[in-house]
Amino acid sequence: MRITPKLLITLALALVAQPANARPVAANFGSSVSERAFADFLAFSKGGSKSRANVNFTIDPQMPSVYANQIKRDTLASLRMWSNDRAPSIKMDVYAAPTQHFQFIYDYMKQVLPPSQLANGWLDEKLRRSKSESSGFYGGGAPGNSINGDDVFMAYVPNKYPINDAHWTSLVSHEYVHVVQRSLFHGSMAPMQCWVREGQANYIGWSYSGRASAASFASAWKTQIRDLDQARIYTKTQKFSKVYWQQWFLKKEFQDVSKDCEPFDNYAVGALAFQYLYGTYGHGKVESFLHNLREAVQPCGDGGPNFISACIAARDKAFTSAFGVSLHDAYPKFAQHIVSELRWAAIS
């Protein structure tokens, strides 16, 4: 081939535009980060111990077998995946019922949970919602340990709910992350910011829901981003503003995590941040971060305002030790990834 000046310029421009290790991002992914995160999750989901699980299922006879079997299957898969952080031999009691008969779960929770685990009336609120929203209210929970010391897990879904709905198929794996978190921190959730607590769970849940293929993964994540749009936390301009998302994370540092983490942005935005972490650093580094956070249990107290200053410092130390950058240095990177993923979901 004859090398002409024009060809040399073309080759030089190509080298500038493409790093030496660059490769095309598959069409089902918004970025190379999300593509690596998916591969990382698949490897994680196929690993873990296959030792016998010490789990007892108490399922309302009124729950159709299609839901009951899914809950059992997804629970056992989660136990295996997370066996390096929580041994399958640790006893766990799972309670499940149709939303229309949430009373079944309610009665058991009243019997097996200590009064401290029922504070603030969260269980009564779920019972109220199950009666007023019986055709659409679904969910689960990892409320802590029973009076016998067993981990407790619950799940509920309306009869006739679409069995393949991505929200439902992500639920068990999402809630089991909270069981693991409680196990790591000896019952305390205070070391985690709300976006950490719910974001990791949502990341794992939605990745599990979309694990069958790259196309399924893309569909699940676009569903989650549509849910974020419906939460109406931003304007169109803010949606694609890196500054807006950096400020979002900065504000969350001062959130009182002793109260409700329910606002949906904690779930979806947190999941996108964890997608960046898993896709950039891999499961091992994220696991190190969680283990490091155990040192934050004492300085974070109950996660309320009186502990904010000490807790912020302890969380940042855990993060920096795991990833080599501070939280404040990571926020712009989270923001860039979030904007990229939101654009991908909007145009694809």
PEGI-V466291 format. One record per residue. N is the residue number from 1. RES is the residue in one small letter. OMEGA is omega as a letter, one per 20 degrees, with the letter a starting at -180 (999 if undefined). Layout:
n = {N	N}
res = {RES	RES}
omega = {OMEGA	OMEGA}
This chain:
n = {1	2	3	4	5	6	7	8	9	10	11	12	13	14	15	16	17	18	19	20	21	22	23	24	25	26	27	28	29	30	31	32	33	34	35	36	37	38	39	40	41	42	43	44	45	46	47	48	49	50	51	52	53	54	55	56	57	58	59	60	61	62	63	64	65	66	67	68	69	70	71	72	73	74	75	76	77	78	79	80	81	82	83	84	85	86	87	88	89	90	91	92	93	94	95	96	97	98	99	100	101	102	103	104	105	106	107	108	109	110	111	112	113	114	115	116	117	118	119	120	121	122	123	124	125	126	127	128	129	130	131	132	133	134	135	136	137	138	139	140	141	142	143	144	145	146	147	148	149	150	151	152	153	154	155	156	157	158	159	160	161	162	163	164	165	166	167	168	169	170	171	172	173	174	175	176	177	178	179	180	181	182	183	184	185	186	187	188	189	190	191	192	193	194	195	196	197	198	199	200	201	202	203	204	205	206	207	208	209	210	211	212	213	214	215	216	217	218	219	220	221	222	223	224	225	226	227	228	229	230	231	232	233	234	235	236	237	238	239	240	241	242	243	244	245	246	247	248	249	250	251	252	253	254	255	256	257	258	259	260	261	262	263	264	265	266	267	268	269	270	271	272	273	274	275	276	277	278	279	280	281	282	283	284	285	286	287	288	289	290	291	292	293	294	295	296	297	298	299	300	301	302	303	304	305	306	307	308	309	310	311	312	313	314	315	316	317	318	319	320	321	322	323	324	325	326	327	328	329	330	331	332	333	334	335	336	337	338	339	340	341	342	343	344	345	346	347	348}
res = {m	r	i	t	p	k	l	l	i	t	l	a	l	a	l	v	a	q	p	a	n	a	r	p	v	a	a	n	f	g	s	s	v	s	e	r	a	f	a	d	f	l	a	f	s	k	g	g	s	k	s	r	a	n	v	n	f	t	i	d	p	q	m	p	s	v	y	a	n	q	i	k	r	d	t	l	a	s	l	r	m	w	s	n	d	r	a	p	s	i	k	m	d	v	y	a	a	p	t	q	h	f	q	f	i	y	d	y	m	k	q	v	l	p	p	s	q	l	a	n	g	w	l	d	e	k	l	r	r	s	k	s	e	s	s	g	f	y	g	g	g	a	p	g	n	s	i	n	g	d	d	v	f	m	a	y	v	p	n	k	y	p	i	n	d	a	h	w	t	s	l	v	s	h	e	y	v	h	v	v	q	r	s	l	f	h	g	s	m	a	p	m	q	c	w	v	r	e	g	q	a	n	y	i	g	w	s	y	s	g	r	a	s	a	a	s	f	a	s	a	w	k	t	q	i	r	d	l	d	q	a	r	i	y	t	k	t	q	k	f	s	k	v	y	w	q	q	w	f	l	k	k	e	f	q	d	v	s	k	d	c	e	p	f	d	n	y	a	v	g	a	l	a	f	q	y	l	y	g	t	y	g	h	g	k	v	e	s	f	l	h	n	l	r	e	a	v	q	p	c	g	d	g	g	p	n	f	i	s	a	c	i	a	a	r	d	k	a	f	t	s	a	f	g	v	s	l	h	d	a	y	p	k	f	a	q	h	i	v	s	e	l	r	w	a	a	i	s}
omega = {a	r	r	r	a	r	r	r	r	r	r	r	r	r	r	a	a	r	a	a	a	r	a	r	a	a	a	a	a	a	r	r	a	r	r	r	r	r	r	a	r	r	r	a	a	a	r	a	r	r	a	a	r	a	a	a	r	a	r	r	a	r	r	a	a	r	a	a	r	r	r	a	a	r	a	r	r	r	a	a	a	a	r	a	r	a	r	a	r	a	r	r	a	r	a	a	r	r	a	r	r	r	r	r	a	a	r	a	r	a	a	a	r	a	a	a	a	a	r	r	a	a	r	r	r	r	r	a	r	r	a	a	a	a	a	a	r	r	a	r	r	a	r	a	r	r	r	r	r	r	a	a	r	r	a	a	r	r	a	r	a	a	a	r	a	r	a	a	r	a	a	a	r	a	r	r	r	r	r	r	r	r	a	a	r	r	a	r	a	a	a	r	a	a	r	a	a	a	r	a	r	r	a	a	a	r	r	r	a	a	a	a	r	r	r	r	a	r	a	a	r	r	r	r	r	r	r	r	a	r	r	r	a	r	r	r	a	a	a	r	r	r	r	a	r	r	r	a	r	r	a	r	a	a	r	a	r	r	a	r	a	a	a	a	r	a	a	r	r	r	r	r	r	r	r	a	r	a	a	a	a	a	a	a	r	r	r	r	a	r	r	a	r	r	a	a	a	r	r	r	r	a	a	a	a	a	a	a	a	a	r	a	a	r	a	r	r	a	a	r	a	a	r	r	r	r	a	r	a	a	r	r	r	a	r	r	a	r	r	a	r	r	r	a	a	a	a	999}
